Amino acid sequence: MTKHNPMKSVHDLLTFGFDSPSRKFVSWFIISLICLNVLAVILGSVDSIARDYHTLLHSFEIFSVAVFSLEYILRVWSCTVEPKYSHSFSGRIRFAVSPLALMDLLSILPFYLPFLIHIDLRFLRSLRLLRLFRLGHLKRFNETSRMILNVLRERKEALIISFAIILLLIIVTSSLMYFVENPAQPDVFKNIPDAMWWSVMTMTTVGYGDIYPITSLGKFLASIISILGLATFALPTAILSAGLLEEFRKKKETHEHACPVCGQNMPKY
C-alpha cells in the first residue's frame, strides 16, 4: 500500500496545471486573484474610488495577502519533493532565492513593509503576473524564449555596435541642436541633456510637443535627425529579425532531418 505524502500532495496541488479538477480550481483561483489584485491597485489610484471604496479595497487586500502568504509558505515547505530542492534546509533556501519565489515574496512584502517603513509599495504586486509563465503547458512559449535568448547570444556583438551607433548619434545630434537652438530658446534647450531628451523623442518618432526647434537651421536639422532616427533605430530590429529567421530555419531543418521513430537527428547525405 502506497504511503500518503502530504508534502507531495500540497506541492502537486500548488503546481499550476489543468489536468485535475483540484489543480484546475487552484490554478484559476490564483490567476483570478492575481488579476483582481492588479485591478484593485489600478482602481485604488483613482481618488474617488479609493475614498468611496476604501473599506472594501482594504478588506480585499488583507484577504489577498493572507492567501498569497499561505501559498508562499506552503510552496517553500513542499518544495523539497523536487530533487534539486531535496535537502530539508539548503533546498528550501535555494528555492526561496529562486526568481519565481522572490517574485512571490515581493508580492506580499508590500503589505508588511509599511509597518516598518512608511512607503507605498503595493504596485509590486503586479509582478505576480509574471508567474503566469509558470504554466507548464506553455511549451511553445518556452521554446520561443529559448530561441530569442539564442538570437541575443549569437548577435550580441552586432546589437552592441548598433546601440553604440544610436548613442553616438544621440550625442552628436543633441549637441548640434543645443548650439543651434539655445540662443533662440534658452529656456527650452537649456543644456545638452535637455536636448538629448528631445533627440531621443524625435528619433523614436514619439515626439515631444513642448520642445521643438523654431529656427530655420534647427528645423532643417530636426528633419535630418528624424530620417536618421528611422534608419538607425531599425538596425536592432533588423538584426533581431534576421536572427529569428535563422533560428526558425535551423529548427525547421532539425525537424526535417529528425528520425520519425526516436526523434534523433539523422545524418545528412
C-alpha positions, 0 to 999 in steps of 0.5 A, a space after each residue: 500500500 502506497 504511503 500518503 505524502 502530504 508534502 507531495 500532495 500540497 506541492 502537486 496541488 500548488 503546481 499550476 496545471 489543468 489536468 485535475 479538477 483540484 489543480 484546475 480550481 487552484 490554478 484559476 483561483 490564483 490567476 483570478 486573484 492575481 488579476 483582481 489584485 492588479 485591478 484593485 491597485 489600478 482602481 485604488 489610484 483613482 481618488 474617488 474610488 479609493 475614498 468611496 471604496 476604501 473599506 472594501 479595497 482594504 478588506 480585499 487586500 488583507 484577504 489577498 495577502 493572507 492567501 498569497 502568504 499561505 501559498 508562499 509558505 506552503 510552496 517553500 515547505 513542499 518544495 523539497 519533493 523536487 530533487 534539486 530542492 531535496 535537502 530539508 534546509 539548503 533546498 528550501 533556501 535555494 528555492 526561496 532565492 529562486 526568481 519565481 519565489 522572490 517574485 512571490 515574496 515581493 508580492 506580499 512584502 508590500 503589505 508588511 513593509 509599511 509597518 516598518 517603513 512608511 512607503 507605498 509599495 503595493 504596485 509590486 504586486 503586479 509582478 505576480 503576473 509574471 508567474 503566469 509563465 509558470 504554466 507548464 503547458 506553455 511549451 511553445 512559449 518556452 521554446 520561443 524564449 529559448 530561441 530569442 535568448 539564442 538570437 541575443 547570444 549569437 548577435 550580441 556583438 552586432 546589437 552592441 555596435 548598433 546601440 553604440 551607433 544610436 548613442 553616438 548619434 544621440 550625442 552628436 545630434 543633441 549637441 548640434 541642436 543645443 548650439 543651434 537652438 539655445 540662443 533662440 530658446 534658452 529656456 527650452 534647450 537649456 543644456 545638452 541633456 535637455 536636448 538629448 531628451 528631445 533627440 531621443 523623442 524625435 528619433 523614436 518618432 514619439 515626439 515631444 510637443 513642448 520642445 521643438 526647434 523654431 529656427 530655420 537651421 534647427 528645423 532643417 536639422 530636426 528633419 535630418 535627425 528624424 530620417 536618421 532616427 528611422 534608419 538607425 533605430 531599425 538596425 536592432 530590429 533588423 538584426 533581431 529579425 534576421 536572427 529569428 529567421 535563422 533560428 526558425 530555419 535551423 529548427 525547421 531543418 532539425 525537424 526535417 532531418 529528425 528520425 520519425 521513430 526516436 526523434 534523433 537527428 539523422 545524418 545528412 547525405 
